Amino acid sequence: MFIQIRRTWIVAPRKAALVSSASFAAIGPVVFMAFNAAAQLLHPTSNPIAVTVSFLVFGSYGWLQTVAFYILGISLIALAVALILKIKSRFNFGAIVVFLCGVAFLLVASNHVQNSGVTITTSEIIHRDSAIAIVIMSPLACFALAPSLKANGHNGLWIYSIIAGVIAVGTIIAGFLIPTAHDSFLGIFERILLLNGQIWGEIICLRLIWTTVNKKNPGITAKQQIVNPDR
């Protein structure tokens, strides 16, 4: 008599939600960089060294940059959800900062920057203040999340998160120290800050997915079915 054992694995809803949110969060930075690159190519007169990405929303193809901001904002919110599901902590301050950063990007997307010389509107103020908040929260998210990552056994991510935070702070300080930075180099400093944050978020997402998928979940049960082919 031949006995075949079949196992049906039931994935815990929490694990499925974590992988789904982290996977979506991992797509955001990739789409943002692709759309941002396309928007820059379609604005050949815009100097990426001096002009920030916010000014790419103008013109016939400005919607590319607007969509990029929306996608990045939503992906950061998804990352915050994944961090809350993964990291066991009563008060996950790092995830909260990531969530607020995502909200700030959504505000940037829905409130466009204005050209100089025009009357400042409420939309311009919201855009400006949201952009400033993103600059502040970029290193704060890295430093705030590092202790939680270390406490949950992600030593590599803890070290990298500190490094990413130091790079962000260094970029901000360099931007303030250079006298002509605001007029001549604001665009490149902003792009370095954005790239650093996106790479950080991407690595966090991929690591969360990897450790979740490859870790045996105690919430998974196995059903064994015995089949007798002689019958």
C-alpha positions as CSV (number, residue, x, y, z in Angstrom):
1,M,0.0,0.0,0.0
2,F,1.3,3.4,-1.0
3,I,0.5,6.4,1.2
4,Q,0.9,9.9,-0.1
5,I,0.9,12.8,2.4
6,R,-0.3,16.2,1.1
7,R,0.3,19.3,3.1
8,T,-1.8,22.4,2.8
9,W,-0.3,25.5,4.4
10,I,-2.6,28.1,5.7
11,V,-0.8,31.5,5.7
12,A,-1.6,33.7,8.6
13,P,-3.5,36.9,7.6
14,R,-0.9,39.1,9.5
15,K,1.9,37.6,7.4
16,A,0.0,38.0,4.2
17,A,-0.8,41.7,5.0
18,L,2.9,42.3,5.9
19,V,4.2,40.9,2.7
20,S,1.6,42.7,0.6
21,S,2.2,46.1,2.1
22,A,6.0,45.7,2.0
23,S,5.8,44.6,-1.6
24,F,3.7,47.6,-2.6
25,A,6.1,49.8,-0.6
26,A,9.0,48.4,-2.5
27,I,7.5,49.3,-5.9
28,G,7.0,53.0,-4.9
29,P,10.7,54.2,-5.1
30,V,11.3,52.3,-8.3
31,V,8.3,53.9,-10.0
32,F,9.2,57.3,-8.6
33,M,12.7,57.2,-10.0
34,A,11.5,56.0,-13.4
35,F,8.8,58.7,-13.6
36,N,11.1,61.4,-12.3
37,A,13.8,60.5,-14.9
38,A,11.1,60.6,-17.6
39,A,9.9,64.0,-16.4
40,Q,13.4,65.4,-16.3
41,L,14.1,64.2,-19.9
42,L,10.9,65.9,-21.0
43,H,12.0,69.1,-19.4
44,P,15.4,69.6,-21.0
45,T,15.7,73.2,-20.0
46,S,15.3,72.4,-16.3
47,N,18.7,72.3,-14.6
48,P,18.6,69.3,-12.2
49,I,21.6,70.8,-10.3
50,A,19.8,74.0,-9.3
51,V,16.1,73.3,-9.8
52,T,14.1,71.0,-7.5
53,V,11.9,68.1,-8.8
54,S,8.8,70.1,-7.7
55,F,9.2,72.3,-10.7
56,L,8.8,69.3,-13.1
57,V,5.1,69.4,-12.5
58,F,4.7,72.2,-15.0
59,G,4.1,71.7,-18.7
60,S,2.3,69.1,-20.7
61,Y,4.1,66.2,-19.0
62,G,4.0,67.6,-15.5
63,W,1.5,64.9,-14.5
64,L,4.4,62.4,-14.5
65,Q,6.0,64.1,-11.6
66,T,2.7,64.6,-9.8
67,V,1.9,60.9,-10.1
68,A,5.4,60.0,-8.9
69,F,4.8,62.1,-5.7
70,Y,1.5,60.4,-5.1
71,I,2.9,56.9,-5.6
72,L,5.9,57.6,-3.3
73,G,3.6,59.0,-0.6
74,I,1.3,55.9,-0.7
75,S,4.3,53.5,-0.7
76,L,5.7,55.2,2.4
77,I,2.3,54.8,4.1
78,A,2.4,51.1,3.1
79,L,5.9,50.8,4.5
80,A,4.7,52.2,7.8
81,V,2.0,49.6,7.9
82,A,4.5,46.8,7.2
83,L,6.8,48.1,10.0
84,I,3.9,48.2,12.4
85,L,3.0,44.6,11.5
86,K,6.6,43.4,11.7
87,I,8.2,45.2,14.6
88,K,6.8,44.3,18.0
89,S,6.7,47.6,20.0
90,R,4.0,49.4,22.0
91,F,5.0,52.7,20.4
92,N,6.7,52.4,17.1
93,F,7.9,56.0,16.7
94,G,9.9,55.2,13.5
95,A,6.9,53.8,11.7
96,I,4.9,56.9,12.7
97,V,7.6,59.2,11.2
98,V,7.5,57.1,8.0
99,F,3.7,57.4,7.9
100,L,3.9,61.2,8.3
101,C,6.5,61.4,5.6
102,G,4.2,59.6,3.3
103,V,1.4,62.0,4.1
104,A,3.8,65.0,3.5
105,F,4.5,63.6,0.0
106,L,0.8,63.4,-0.7
107,L,0.4,67.0,0.3
108,V,3.3,67.9,-2.0
109,A,1.6,66.1,-4.8
110,S,-1.7,67.8,-4.3
111,N,-0.3,71.3,-3.8
112,H,2.0,72.4,-6.6
113,V,4.9,74.8,-6.1
114,Q,4.6,78.3,-7.6
115,N,7.0,80.2,-9.8
116,S,8.8,83.1,-8.2
117,G,7.3,86.5,-8.5
118,V,3.7,85.5,-8.1
119,T,1.4,85.9,-5.1
120,I,1.9,83.2,-2.5
121,T,-1.2,81.1,-2.1
122,T,-2.3,78.6,0.5
123,S,-1.3,75.8,-1.8
124,E,2.2,77.1,-2.1
125,I,2.5,77.4,1.7
126,I,1.3,73.8,2.1
127,H,3.8,72.6,-0.5
128,R,6.7,74.5,1.0
129,D,6.0,73.4,4.6
130,S,5.4,69.8,3.5
131,A,8.7,69.8,1.7
132,I,10.5,71.2,4.7
133,A,8.9,68.5,6.9
134,I,10.1,65.8,4.5
135,V,13.7,67.1,4.8
136,I,13.5,67.0,8.6
137,M,11.8,63.7,8.8
138,S,14.1,61.9,6.3
139,P,17.0,61.5,8.8
140,L,14.6,61.3,11.8
141,A,12.9,58.3,10.3
142,C,16.3,56.5,9.9
143,F,17.4,57.3,13.5
144,A,14.0,56.6,15.1
145,L,13.6,53.2,13.4
146,A,17.1,52.0,14.1
147,P,16.5,51.0,17.8
148,S,13.4,49.0,16.9
149,L,15.2,47.2,14.1
150,K,18.0,46.3,16.5
151,A,15.6,45.1,19.2
152,N,13.9,42.8,16.7
153,G,17.1,41.2,15.6
154,H,17.7,43.2,12.4
155,N,21.3,44.1,13.2
156,G,22.3,44.8,9.6
157,L,19.3,47.1,9.0
158,W,20.0,48.8,12.3
159,I,23.6,49.7,11.2
160,Y,22.4,50.7,7.7
161,S,19.6,52.8,9.0
162,I,22.1,54.8,11.1
163,I,24.4,55.2,8.1
164,A,21.5,56.5,6.0
165,G,20.5,58.9,8.7
166,V,24.1,60.3,8.9
167,I,24.1,60.7,5.1
168,A,20.8,62.6,5.2
169,V,22.0,64.9,8.0
170,G,25.3,65.5,6.2
171,T,23.5,66.4,3.0
172,I,21.3,68.9,4.8
173,I,24.2,70.5,6.7
174,A,26.2,70.8,3.4
175,G,23.3,72.5,1.8
176,F,23.2,75.0,4.6
177,L,26.9,75.6,4.8
178,I,27.4,76.3,1.1
179,P,26.5,80.1,0.6
180,T,25.1,79.7,-2.9
181,A,23.4,76.3,-2.3
182,H,19.9,77.6,-2.4
183,D,20.4,79.3,-5.7
184,S,22.8,77.1,-7.5
185,F,22.8,73.6,-5.9
186,L,19.4,73.2,-4.3
187,G,18.3,70.7,-6.9
188,I,21.2,68.3,-6.5
189,F,21.1,68.4,-2.7
190,E,17.4,67.6,-2.8
191,R,17.9,64.7,-5.3
192,I,20.7,63.2,-3.1
193,L,18.4,63.4,-0.1
194,L,15.5,61.8,-2.1
195,L,17.8,59.0,-3.5
196,N,19.2,58.2,-0.1
197,G,15.8,57.9,1.5
198,Q,14.4,55.8,-1.4
199,I,17.3,53.4,-1.3
200,W,16.9,53.1,2.5
201,G,13.2,52.4,2.1
202,E,13.8,49.9,-0.7
203,I,16.3,47.9,1.4
204,I,14.0,48.0,4.4
205,C,11.1,46.6,2.3
206,L,13.1,43.9,0.7
207,R,14.5,42.8,4.0
208,L,11.1,42.7,5.6
209,I,9.7,40.6,2.8
210,W,12.7,38.2,2.9
211,T,12.7,37.6,6.6
212,T,8.9,37.2,6.7
213,V,8.7,34.7,3.8
214,N,11.6,32.7,5.0
215,K,10.8,32.6,8.7
216,K,8.6,29.8,10.0
217,N,5.4,31.4,11.2
218,P,3.9,29.8,14.3
219,G,0.5,30.9,13.0
220,I,0.7,28.5,10.1
221,T,-0.9,25.2,10.5
222,A,-0.5,22.0,8.4
223,K,-3.3,19.8,7.3
224,Q,-2.3,16.3,6.4
225,Q,-4.4,14.3,4.0
226,I,-3.8,10.6,3.5
227,V,-4.6,9.2,0.1
228,N,-4.7,5.5,-0.6
229,P,-4.4,5.1,-4.4
230,D,-5.4,1.4,-4.1
231,R,-8.9,2.4,-3.3
